[in-house]
Amino acid sequence: MTVIDSPATGFASSARTRNARLAAWVDQMTALMQPERVVWCTGTASEWDMLTKELVAEGSLIKLNPEWRPNSFLARSDPSDVARVEERTFICSETEDQAGPTNNWRAPAEMRAELTGLFDGTMRGRTMYVVPFSMGPIGSPLSKLGVQLTDSPYAVISMQIMTRMGTEALEQIGPDTDWVPAVHSVGSPLITADGTRLPSTPWPCNDTKYIAHFPETHEIWSFGSGYGGNSLLGKKCFALRIASVLARDEGWLAEHMLLVKVTSPEGRSYNLAAAFPSACGKTNFAMLHPTIPGWRVETIGDDIAWLRPTADGRLRAINPERGFFGVAPGTGTATNPTAVATIWGNTIFTNVALREDGDVWWEGLTPKSPEKLIDWQGADWTSSLEAKAAHPNSRFTVPADQCPTIADEWDDPDGVIIDAIIFGGRRSTNIPLVAESVDWAHGVYMGATISSEQTAAAEGPVGQLRHDPFAMLPFCGYNMADYFDHWLKMGSALGRTAPKIFQVNWFRKDADGSFLWPGFGENSRVVEWIVRRIEGTASSVPTPAGKLPTREEFNLDGLPMTDETWDELFDVDPGAWLAETEQTEALFARFDGRVPQALQDHLHTLRWDLQSRLPS
């Protein structure tokens, strides 16, 4: 069970760890935040049981009907605390140009001073949990270690699902082991400075919110929010923002990518890493159900991948997470039956609706909604109401090994060899269904120019491209132009062993606004062509967009498709592409001449090629 100490007894953290730096840091932060007690978490089942019982008793969790969802719970957040706070997320590098124009920046000394004031006494009356965790399999040479301090038991149980957390991780931190310090507080002390005790609330948080990353010291400070990526600091904060800096410095890649294992009818297996911005079918791809006979797709990771060149000269990858933190709305029996099967139990649901029988529901789970529900804010809801029953960003947190399609290799300490990298956006025009890059530099250009069309006026002018390079726009921990350069250097280091790079687009439409491609399980046909290109058994056609498949060698068996539809799916219109290069140039211009010359050269070459194809 967890070891509990009261700061008043004058305990020494050195009794808990062999790492002097860790012991001193915990003692320093305890003195600053003044918790009522300190708990070193062990990650055991009994710890989970104790914390969930306490949260249910406090009204912070609702235990779901065990006949429908065994060992599962519903949390309702404060309405002001429902998503990542990107506008309050900062990269506190030594200089602003190191953070780059796509990140919010604050000077480190200035931010430390402000955070120290906010964290002063922030845990009075609360428990401070010390959460040692490993991103990646325990003991893997590809893994990294961290320690999170938090006053949120919701964050603790979520970290137990999302990371390898507890005693095993702590034992990996030896006297000289590097680890990432991450401190989190909901910013809602239960005792004031003058000793007055305040009432508790089911979801404590603070109107003031900060998530600050210090790249030079690899620190994470998060204040004011108890929600998801704001409080589970192993996820976006460590696994992407800080890890991207570590990867740059150590010669590897920390990416917002899913990982899948694909096995052909011949029994040959390949591993693919794929980057998709939000609302581009990422989870569906991670849990793809092939519609073509003999093909199998297994899940290795659904969100983040760490890719590292190893001694065998290949790029190997791990999923650094232990669980899935998925968006609930739109995840249903029709769209993603694998995800639905994964969350049968041992799951924490946040901001979904509650059924009368004690199970959960959200828009898209089933074709028809129940007549009556309790909505995500705890109010009565009926199907006649226009308001959504579940919050659009409601979530499920579930262990990855419950996924029916999980690959045996998903937690292999050695990782898996990556055979191809895929980039995709949501585009109704221009971008073909699938294209292979001409070379590594062209593939980096594909990743750097990932974009989706804005679909609502609130996002900006409808139809304008919203660029999300490498699907990393909110997650790169340093100047993104330097990140492009790091990708180019990785290609040079890998040389002939580098994976092939592809771009996909499931969302192209015809003139009437109808999708040209059916998507979902039919995307396995695209995967098949990618695999055949890896094997060298499928030919391609050169175009300005890259190497495209021929209809004759693309598996369309059983899929009705006219020649006209095929041509529309792969049409590369020189005029439309030329117009788009203007937006790419504007994107590159944001970086004040820092974009690598190889990408600028590709843009110039592309323009020349397109202009030569215009009607005279």
Secondary structure, 3 states (H helix, E strand, C coil): CCEEECHHHCCCHHHCCCCHHHHHHHHHHHHHHCCCEEEECCCCHHHHHHHHHHHHHHCCCEECCCCCCCCCEEECCCCCCCCCCHHHEEECCCCHHHHCCCCEECCHHHHHHHHHHHHCCCCCCCEEEEEEEEECCCCCCCCEEEEEEECCHHHHHHHHHHCEECHHHHHHCCCCCCCEEEEEECCCCCECCCCCECCCCCCCCCCCCEEEEECCCCEEEEECCCCHHHHCCHHHHHHHHHHHHHHHHHCCEEECCEEEEEECCCCCEEEEEEECCCCCCHHHHHCCCCCCCCCEEEEEECCCEEEEECCCCCEEEECCCCEEEEECCCCCCCCCHHHHHHCCCCCEEECCEEECCCCEECCCCCCCCCCEEECCCCCEEECCCCCCCCCCCCEEEEEHHHCCCECHHHHCCCCEECCEEEEECCCCCCCCCEEECCCHHHHHHHHHCCEEECCCHHHCCCCCEEECHHHCCCCCCCCHHHHHHHHHHHHHHHHHHCCEEEEECCCCECCCCCECCCCHHHHHHHHHHHHHHHHCCCCCEEECCEEECCHHHCCCCCCCCCHHHHHHHCCCCHHHHHHHHHHHHHHHHCCCCCCCHHHHHHHHHHHHHHHHHCCC
